Amino acid sequence: EQCLNIENLVKNNMFENYISNDFLINKIKNNKKKGSDKLFKLYESIYTKCLKNIDNNIDSLNDNFVFTIDLYQYDYEKYSSLECLEYIKRKLDSVGFYSEVISETKIFISWECVNG
């Protein structure tokens, strides 16, 4: 009877039996999902900062302002500032704000048209 050790496992190709196509495909899908979840959370946190800035500007009796985001985000290789701004724009427009992406890092936001 062989004892269970690394040498015997390698010699008998035991490791190969545990890796399948399905295993690898699922691993790839899970990694992509983790990446997109991480990116969504980042975009959502930037959107929350935008809302805080809107709130501060409303308190200052302004009816518009320009919100600026970073062009790059450390440790987010899939981050796109334009994609993030479009995400913010869609969310703001859906609740009645007027917004316009004006550069790779800036979005103009107005609530002048919001009826009271």
DSSP file (Angstrom, degrees, kcal/mol; ACC not computed):
  #  RESIDUE AA STRUCTURE BP1 BP2  ACC     N-H-->O    O-->H-N    N-H-->O    O-->H-N    TCO  KAPPA ALPHA  PHI   PSI    X-CA   Y-CA   Z-CA
    1    1 A E              0   0    0      0, 0.0     2,-0.3     0, 0.0     0, 0.0   0.000 360.0 360.0 360.0 132.7    0.0    0.0    0.0
    2    2 A Q        -     0   0    0      1,-0.0     2,-0.2     6,-0.0     0, 0.0  -0.607 360.0-128.0 -84.2 142.4    1.3    3.4   -1.0
    3    3 A C        -     0   0    0     -2,-0.3     2,-0.9     1,-0.1     5,-0.1  -0.566  28.0-105.5 -85.2 156.9    1.4    6.2    1.6
    4    4 A L        +     0   0    0     -2,-0.2     2,-0.3     4,-0.1    -1,-0.1  -0.728  63.5 131.8 -86.8 108.0   -0.2    9.5    0.7
    5    5 A N     >  -     0   0    0     -2,-0.9     4,-2.3     1,-0.1     5,-0.2  -0.937  68.2 -97.5-147.8 170.9    2.6   12.1    0.0
    6    6 A I  H  > S+     0   0    0     -2,-0.3     4,-2.7     1,-0.2     5,-0.3   0.891 118.8  55.4 -59.5 -43.5    3.4   14.7   -2.6
    7    7 A E  H  > S+     0   0    0      1,-0.2     4,-2.4     2,-0.2    -1,-0.2   0.916 111.3  43.5 -58.7 -45.3    5.8   12.4   -4.4
    8    8 A N  H  > S+     0   0    0      2,-0.2     4,-2.1     1,-0.2    -1,-0.2   0.879 112.4  53.0 -69.3 -37.7    3.2    9.7   -4.9
    9    9 A L  H  <>S+     0   0    0     -4,-2.3     5,-2.6     2,-0.2     6,-0.4   0.929 113.4  42.9 -62.7 -44.7    0.5   12.2   -5.9
   10   10 A V  H ><5S+     0   0    0     -4,-2.7     3,-1.3     1,-0.2    -2,-0.2   0.926 113.4  51.7 -66.8 -44.6    2.7   13.7   -8.6
   11   11 A K  H 3<5S+     0   0    0     -4,-2.4    -1,-0.2    -5,-0.3    -2,-0.2   0.856 115.5  41.8 -61.4 -36.0    3.9   10.3   -9.8
   12   12 A N  T 3<5S-     0   0    0     -4,-2.1    -1,-0.3    -5,-0.1    -2,-0.2   0.332 108.6-122.9 -95.0   6.4    0.3    9.1  -10.1
   13   13 A N  T <>5 +     0   0    0     -3,-1.3     4,-0.8    -4,-0.2     3,-0.3   0.840  56.8 153.3  56.7  36.0   -1.0   12.3  -11.6
   14   14 A M  T >4< +     0   0    0     -5,-2.6     3,-0.5     1,-0.2     4,-0.5   0.849  65.2  58.6 -65.3 -34.2   -3.5   12.6   -8.8
   15   15 A F  G >4 S+     0   0    0     -6,-0.4     3,-1.5     1,-0.2     4,-0.3   0.883  98.2  59.7 -63.9 -37.1   -3.7   16.4   -9.1
   16   16 A E  G >4 S+     0   0    0     -3,-0.3     3,-1.2     1,-0.3    -1,-0.2   0.822  95.5  63.2 -62.1 -31.2   -4.8   16.2  -12.8
   17   17 A N  G << S+     0   0    0     -4,-0.8    -1,-0.3    -3,-0.5    -2,-0.2   0.706  98.8  55.5 -67.5 -18.8   -7.9   14.3  -11.8
   18   18 A Y  G <  S+     0   0    0     -3,-1.5     2,-0.5    -4,-0.5    -1,-0.2   0.495  93.6  76.3 -95.0  -4.3   -9.2   17.2   -9.8
   19   19 A I    <   +     0   0    0     -3,-1.2     2,-0.3    -4,-0.3    -1,-0.0  -0.936  58.5 167.2-112.5 123.5   -9.1   19.8  -12.6
   20   20 A S     >  -     0   0    0     -2,-0.5     4,-2.2     1,-0.1     5,-0.2  -0.792  49.7-105.6-125.6 169.2  -11.8   19.7  -15.2
   21   21 A N  H  > S+     0   0    0     -2,-0.3     4,-2.8     1,-0.2     5,-0.2   0.924 122.1  51.5 -58.7 -44.7  -13.0   21.9  -17.9
   22   22 A D  H  > S+     0   0    0      1,-0.2     4,-2.8     2,-0.2     5,-0.2   0.904 107.4  52.9 -60.6 -41.9  -16.1   22.8  -15.9
   23   23 A F  H  > S+     0   0    0      1,-0.2     4,-2.0     2,-0.2    -1,-0.2   0.934 112.6  44.1 -58.7 -46.8  -13.9   23.6  -12.9
   24   24 A L  H  X S+     0   0    0     -4,-2.2     4,-2.3     2,-0.2    -2,-0.2   0.907 113.6  49.6 -67.4 -42.4  -11.8   26.0  -14.9
   25   25 A I  H  X S+     0   0    0     -4,-2.8     4,-2.6     1,-0.2    -2,-0.2   0.925 112.3  48.2 -62.7 -44.6  -14.8   27.6  -16.7
   26   26 A N  H  X S+     0   0    0     -4,-2.8     4,-2.6    -5,-0.2    -1,-0.2   0.882 110.0  52.7 -62.9 -38.2  -16.6   28.1  -13.3
   27   27 A K  H  X S+     0   0    0     -4,-2.0     4,-2.2    -5,-0.2    -2,-0.2   0.919 110.4  47.5 -63.5 -43.6  -13.4   29.6  -11.9
   28   28 A I  H  X S+     0   0    0     -4,-2.3     4,-2.3     2,-0.2    -2,-0.2   0.933 113.0  48.6 -62.5 -46.6  -13.2   32.1  -14.8
   29   29 A K  H  X S+     0   0    0     -4,-2.6     4,-2.5     1,-0.2    -2,-0.2   0.909 111.4  49.9 -60.9 -43.1  -16.9   33.1  -14.4
   30   30 A N  H  X S+     0   0    0     -4,-2.6     4,-2.5     1,-0.2    -1,-0.2   0.902 110.3  49.9 -63.8 -41.0  -16.6   33.5  -10.6
   31   31 A N  H  X S+     0   0    0     -4,-2.2     4,-2.2     2,-0.2    -1,-0.2   0.904 111.7  48.4 -64.5 -40.7  -13.5   35.8  -11.1
   32   32 A K  H  X S+     0   0    0     -4,-2.3     4,-2.6     2,-0.2    -2,-0.2   0.910 111.5  50.1 -65.5 -41.4  -15.3   37.9  -13.7
   33   33 A K  H  X S+     0   0    0     -4,-2.5     4,-2.7     2,-0.2     5,-0.2   0.915 110.0  50.3 -63.2 -42.7  -18.4   38.2  -11.4
   34   34 A K  H  X S+     0   0    0     -4,-2.5     4,-2.3     1,-0.2    -1,-0.2   0.912 111.5  49.6 -60.4 -41.8  -16.2   39.2   -8.5
   35   35 A G  H  X S+     0   0    0     -4,-2.2     4,-2.1     2,-0.2    -2,-0.2   0.909 112.8  45.1 -64.3 -42.9  -14.5   41.9  -10.7
   36   36 A S  H  X S+     0   0    0     -4,-2.6     4,-2.6     2,-0.2    -2,-0.2   0.875 112.8  51.3 -71.8 -35.4  -17.8   43.3  -11.9
   37   37 A D  H  X S+     0   0    0     -4,-2.7     4,-2.3     2,-0.2    -2,-0.2   0.916 110.7  49.2 -62.8 -42.4  -19.3   43.3   -8.4
   38   38 A K  H  X S+     0   0    0     -4,-2.3     4,-1.8    -5,-0.2    -2,-0.2   0.907 112.7  47.2 -62.9 -42.6  -16.2   45.2   -7.2
   39   39 A L  H  X S+     0   0    0     -4,-2.1     4,-2.7     2,-0.2    -2,-0.2   0.901 110.4  52.2 -67.1 -41.8  -16.5   47.7  -10.0
   40   40 A F  H  X S+     0   0    0     -4,-2.6     4,-2.6     1,-0.2    -2,-0.2   0.914 108.6  51.0 -59.6 -43.6  -20.3   48.1   -9.4
   41   41 A K  H  X S+     0   0    0     -4,-2.3     4,-2.1     2,-0.2    -1,-0.2   0.883 110.3  50.0 -62.7 -38.0  -19.5   48.9   -5.7
   42   42 A L  H  X S+     0   0    0     -4,-1.8     4,-2.2     2,-0.2    -2,-0.2   0.952 111.6  47.0 -64.4 -49.2  -17.0   51.4   -6.7
   43   43 A Y  H  X S+     0   0    0     -4,-2.7     4,-2.4     1,-0.2    -2,-0.2   0.893 112.4  51.2 -59.7 -40.0  -19.4   53.2   -9.1
   44   44 A E  H  X S+     0   0    0     -4,-2.6     4,-2.2     2,-0.2    -1,-0.2   0.886 108.9  50.1 -65.8 -38.4  -22.0   53.1   -6.5
   45   45 A S  H  X S+     0   0    0     -4,-2.1     4,-1.8     2,-0.2    -2,-0.2   0.869 111.1  49.2 -69.2 -34.7  -19.7   54.7   -3.9
   46   46 A I  H  X S+     0   0    0     -4,-2.2     4,-2.0     2,-0.2    -2,-0.2   0.897 109.7  52.1 -68.6 -39.3  -18.8   57.4   -6.4
   47   47 A Y  H  X S+     0   0    0     -4,-2.4     4,-2.3     1,-0.2    -2,-0.2   0.901 107.0  53.0 -61.0 -41.1  -22.5   58.0   -7.0
   48   48 A T  H  X S+     0   0    0     -4,-2.2     4,-2.0     1,-0.2    -1,-0.2   0.893 107.4  51.4 -62.2 -40.1  -23.0   58.4   -3.3
   49   49 A K  H  X S+     0   0    0     -4,-1.8     4,-2.1     2,-0.2    -1,-0.2   0.895 108.1  53.2 -61.6 -39.2  -20.3   61.0   -3.1
   50   50 A C  H  X S+     0   0    0     -4,-2.0     4,-2.4     1,-0.2    -2,-0.2   0.927 107.0  50.7 -61.2 -45.7  -22.0   62.8   -5.9
   51   51 A L  H  X S+     0   0    0     -4,-2.3     4,-2.5     1,-0.2    -1,-0.2   0.884 108.6  52.1 -60.4 -38.8  -25.3   62.8   -4.0
   52   52 A K  H  X S+     0   0    0     -4,-2.0     4,-2.3     2,-0.2    -1,-0.2   0.892 109.4  50.0 -64.6 -38.7  -23.5   64.3   -1.0
   53   53 A N  H  X S+     0   0    0     -4,-2.1     4,-2.3     2,-0.2    -2,-0.2   0.894 109.4  50.9 -66.4 -39.2  -22.1   67.0   -3.2
   54   54 A I  H  X S+     0   0    0     -4,-2.4     4,-2.6     2,-0.2    -2,-0.2   0.942 109.7  50.8 -60.3 -47.0  -25.6   67.7   -4.5
   55   55 A D  H  X S+     0   0    0     -4,-2.5     4,-2.2     1,-0.2    -2,-0.2   0.915 110.3  48.9 -58.1 -45.1  -26.9   68.0   -1.0
   56   56 A N  H  X S+     0   0    0     -4,-2.3     4,-1.2     1,-0.2    -1,-0.2   0.889 112.1  48.9 -62.9 -38.8  -24.1   70.4    0.0
   57   57 A N  H  <>S+     0   0    0     -4,-2.3     5,-2.7     2,-0.2    -2,-0.2   0.860 108.6  52.6 -71.0 -34.8  -24.9   72.5   -3.1
   58   58 A I  H ><5S+     0   0    0     -4,-2.6     3,-1.9     1,-0.2    -2,-0.2   0.922 107.6  52.5 -63.4 -43.0  -28.6   72.6   -2.3
   59   59 A D  H 3<5S+     0   0    0     -4,-2.2    -1,-0.2     1,-0.3    -2,-0.2   0.811 106.9  53.1 -60.6 -29.9  -27.8   73.8    1.2
   60   60 A S  T 3<5S-     0   0    0     -4,-1.2    -1,-0.3    -5,-0.2    -2,-0.2   0.308 119.6-114.2 -87.9   8.9  -25.7   76.5   -0.4
   61   61 A L  T < 5 +     0   0    0     -3,-1.9    -3,-0.2     1,-0.2     2,-0.2   0.706  68.9 142.2  64.9  24.0  -28.7   77.5   -2.5
   62   62 A N      < -     0   0    0     -5,-2.7    -1,-0.2    -6,-0.1     3,-0.1  -0.571  42.0-158.3 -84.5 157.5  -27.1   76.5   -5.8
   63   63 A D  S    S+     0   0    0      1,-0.2    48,-2.2    -2,-0.2    49,-0.7   0.277  72.7  14.9-119.2   9.5  -29.2   74.9   -8.5
   64   64 A N  E     +A  110   0A   0     46,-0.2     2,-0.3    47,-0.1    46,-0.2  -0.973  58.0 168.4-166.6 165.2  -26.3   73.2  -10.4
   65   65 A F  E     -A  109   0A   0     44,-2.1    44,-2.8    -2,-0.3     2,-0.5  -0.965  35.4-104.5-168.9 171.8  -22.7   72.2  -10.1
   66   66 A V  E     -A  108   0A   0     -2,-0.3     2,-0.5    42,-0.2    42,-0.2  -0.950  28.2-153.9-111.8 123.7  -20.0   70.2  -11.8
   67   67 A F  E     -A  107   0A   0     40,-2.7    40,-2.2    -2,-0.5     2,-0.4  -0.836  10.3-157.8 -98.8 132.0  -19.0   66.9  -10.2
   68   68 A T  E     -A  106   0A   0     -2,-0.5     2,-0.3    38,-0.2    38,-0.2  -0.909   9.3-174.7-115.0 136.3  -15.5   65.6  -10.9
   69   69 A I        -     0   0    0     36,-2.7     2,-0.2    -2,-0.4    12,-0.0  -0.765  35.6 -86.6-119.8 169.2  -14.2   62.1  -10.6
   70   70 A D        -     0   0    0     -2,-0.3     3,-0.1     1,-0.1    -1,-0.0  -0.482  22.6-140.4 -75.2 145.2  -10.8   60.5  -11.0
   71   71 A L  S    S+     0   0    0     -2,-0.2    10,-0.6     1,-0.1     2,-0.3   0.849  89.1  25.0 -71.1 -35.3   -9.6   59.5  -14.4
   72   72 A Y        -     0   0    0      8,-0.1     2,-0.4     9,-0.1    -1,-0.1  -0.917  67.4-151.6-128.9 154.3   -8.0   56.3  -12.9
   73   73 A Q    >   -     0   0    0      3,-0.4     3,-1.6    -2,-0.3     6,-0.2  -0.994  27.1-118.0-127.9 125.5   -8.7   54.2   -9.9
   74   74 A Y  T 3  S+     0   0    0     -2,-0.4     3,-0.0     1,-0.3    -2,-0.0  -0.359  97.2  11.2 -60.5 135.3   -5.9   52.2   -8.2
   75   75 A D  T 3  S+     0   0    0      1,-0.1     2,-0.3    -2,-0.1    -1,-0.3   0.655 103.2 100.6  70.9  19.3   -6.5   48.4   -8.3
   76   76 A Y    X   +     0   0    0     -3,-1.6     3,-1.4     1,-0.1    -3,-0.4  -0.722  40.3 171.2-130.8  82.7   -9.5   48.7  -10.7
   77   77 A E  T 3  S+     0   0    0     -2,-0.3    -1,-0.1     1,-0.3    -3,-0.0   0.771  80.2  50.9 -67.1 -24.6   -8.1   47.7  -14.1
   78   78 A K  T 3  S+     0   0    0    -43,-0.1    -1,-0.3     2,-0.0     2,-0.1   0.461  82.6 123.9 -90.0  -1.9  -11.6   47.7  -15.7
   79   79 A Y    <   -     0   0    0     -3,-1.4     2,-0.4    -6,-0.2    -6,-0.1  -0.349  38.0-174.7 -62.2 135.1  -12.5   51.1  -14.3
   80   80 A S     >  -     0   0    0      1,-0.1     4,-2.5    -8,-0.1     5,-0.2  -0.981  19.9-153.6-131.6 120.5  -13.6   53.6  -16.9
   81   81 A S  H  > S+     0   0    0    -10,-0.6     4,-2.5    -2,-0.4     5,-0.2   0.895  99.4  50.3 -60.9 -39.1  -14.2   57.2  -15.9
   82   82 A L  H  > S+     0   0    0      2,-0.2     4,-2.4     1,-0.2    -1,-0.2   0.904 110.0  49.7 -66.7 -40.0  -16.7   57.7  -18.8
   83   83 A E  H  > S+     0   0    0      2,-0.2     4,-1.9     1,-0.2    -2,-0.2   0.903 111.7  49.5 -62.7 -40.6  -18.5   54.5  -17.9
   84   84 A C  H  X S+     0   0    0     -4,-2.5     4,-2.4     2,-0.2    -2,-0.2   0.914 110.7  49.2 -64.6 -43.8  -18.8   55.7  -14.3
   85   85 A L  H  X S+     0   0    0     -4,-2.5     4,-2.8     1,-0.2    -2,-0.2   0.886 110.2  50.9 -64.5 -38.1  -20.1   59.1  -15.4
   86   86 A E  H  X S+     0   0    0     -4,-2.4     4,-2.6     2,-0.2    -1,-0.2   0.870 108.5  52.9 -66.3 -35.4  -22.7   57.5  -17.6
   87   87 A Y  H  X S+     0   0    0     -4,-1.9     4,-2.0     2,-0.2    -2,-0.2   0.940 111.8  45.0 -61.7 -47.8  -23.7   55.3  -14.6
   88   88 A I  H  X S+     0   0    0     -4,-2.4     4,-2.7     1,-0.2     5,-0.2   0.924 112.3  52.4 -61.9 -45.4  -24.1   58.5  -12.5
   89   89 A K  H  X S+     0   0    0     -4,-2.8     4,-3.1     1,-0.2     5,-0.3   0.924 108.4  49.9 -58.2 -47.7  -26.0   60.2  -15.3
   90   90 A R  H  X S+     0   0    0     -4,-2.6     4,-1.8     1,-0.2    -1,-0.2   0.915 113.2  46.5 -58.5 -43.9  -28.5   57.4  -15.8
   91   91 A K  H  X S+     0   0    0     -4,-2.0     4,-0.6     2,-0.2    -1,-0.2   0.917 116.0  44.1 -67.5 -42.5  -29.2   57.3  -12.1
   92   92 A L  H ><>S+     0   0    0     -4,-2.7     5,-2.0     1,-0.2     3,-1.2   0.929 113.3  50.4 -68.5 -44.5  -29.6   61.1  -11.8
   93   93 A D  H ><5S+     0   0    0     -4,-3.1     3,-1.3     1,-0.3    -1,-0.2   0.849 102.7  62.1 -61.5 -34.0  -31.7   61.4  -14.9
   94   94 A S  H 3<5S+     0   0    0     -4,-1.8    -1,-0.3    -5,-0.3    -2,-0.2   0.709 107.4  43.6 -67.9 -19.0  -34.0   58.6  -13.8
   95   95 A V  T <<5S-     0   0    0     -3,-1.2    -1,-0.3    -4,-0.6    -2,-0.2   0.279 129.0 -87.8-111.2  10.4  -35.1   60.7  -10.7
   96   96 A G  T < 5S+     0   0    0     -3,-1.3    -3,-0.2     1,-0.3     2,-0.1   0.427  81.6 129.6 107.5  -2.0  -35.5   64.0  -12.5
   97   97 A F      < -     0   0    0     -5,-2.0     2,-0.5    -6,-0.1    -1,-0.3  -0.473  53.8-129.9 -77.3 156.8  -32.1   65.7  -12.4
   98   98 A Y  E     +B  110   0A   0     12,-2.7    12,-3.1    -2,-0.1     2,-0.3  -0.937  36.5 170.2-101.9 131.2  -30.6   67.1  -15.6
   99   99 A S  E     -B  109   0A   0     -2,-0.5     2,-0.4    10,-0.2    10,-0.2  -0.992  17.6-173.1-143.1 151.1  -27.1   66.0  -16.2
  100  100 A E  E     -B  108   0A   0      8,-2.3     8,-3.1    -2,-0.3     2,-0.5  -0.969  26.0-129.6-145.2 124.8  -24.6   66.1  -19.0
  101  101 A V  E     +B  107   0A   0     -2,-0.4     6,-0.2     6,-0.2     3,-0.1  -0.633  29.5 176.0 -72.0 124.1  -21.1   64.5  -19.2
  102  102 A I        -     0   0    0      4,-2.1     2,-0.3    -2,-0.5     5,-0.2   0.518  59.2  -6.1-113.4  -8.0  -18.8   67.3  -20.2
  103  103 A S  S    S-     0   0    0      3,-1.3     3,-0.2   -21,-0.0    -1,-0.2  -0.939  87.0 -77.3-164.1-175.8  -15.4   65.6  -20.2
  104  104 A E  S    S+     0   0    0     -2,-0.3   -19,-0.2     1,-0.2     3,-0.0   0.699 130.8  22.9 -66.5 -17.7  -13.7   62.3  -19.3
  105  105 A T  S    S+     0   0    0      1,-0.1   -36,-2.7   -20,-0.0     2,-0.4   0.362 111.9  74.9-130.5   4.0  -13.9   63.3  -15.6
  106  106 A K  E     -A   68   0A   0    -38,-0.2    -4,-2.1    -3,-0.2    -3,-1.3  -0.949  44.9-174.4-130.9 143.6  -16.7   65.8  -15.2
  107  107 A I  E     -AB  67 101A   0    -40,-2.2   -40,-2.7    -2,-0.4     2,-0.4  -0.997  20.1-139.5-132.8 129.7  -20.5   65.8  -15.2
  108  108 A F  E     -AB  66 100A   0     -8,-3.1    -8,-2.3    -2,-0.4     2,-0.4  -0.738  24.0-169.9 -85.0 133.6  -22.7   68.9  -15.1
  109  109 A I  E     +AB  65  99A   0    -44,-2.8   -44,-2.1    -2,-0.4     2,-0.4  -0.992   7.7 178.4-130.8 131.6  -25.7   68.4  -12.8
  110  110 A S  E     +AB  64  98A   0    -12,-3.1   -12,-2.7    -2,-0.4   -46,-0.2  -0.985  21.7 179.7-132.7 144.3  -28.7   70.7  -12.4
  111  111 A W    >   +     0   0    0    -48,-2.2     3,-1.2    -2,-0.4   -47,-0.1   0.101  58.2 108.2-122.9  16.3  -31.9   70.4  -10.4
  112  112 A E  T 3  S+     0   0    0    -49,-0.7   -48,-0.1     1,-0.3    -1,-0.1   0.841  79.2  52.5 -60.4 -34.3  -33.3   73.7  -11.6
  113  113 A C  T 3  S+     0   0    0    -17,-0.1     2,-0.5     2,-0.1    -1,-0.3   0.524  80.8 111.0 -83.2  -5.0  -35.9   71.8  -13.6
  114  114 A V    <   -     0   0    0     -3,-1.2     2,-0.3     1,-0.1    -3,-0.1  -0.589  68.6-133.6 -73.6 122.4  -37.0   69.7  -10.6
  115  115 A N              0   0    0     -2,-0.5    -2,-0.1     1,-0.1    -1,-0.1  -0.556 360.0 360.0 -80.7 139.3  -40.6   70.9   -9.8
  116  116 A G              0   0    0     -2,-0.3    -1,-0.1     0, 0.0    -2,-0.0   0.425 360.0 360.0-106.1 360.0  -41.4   71.6   -6.2
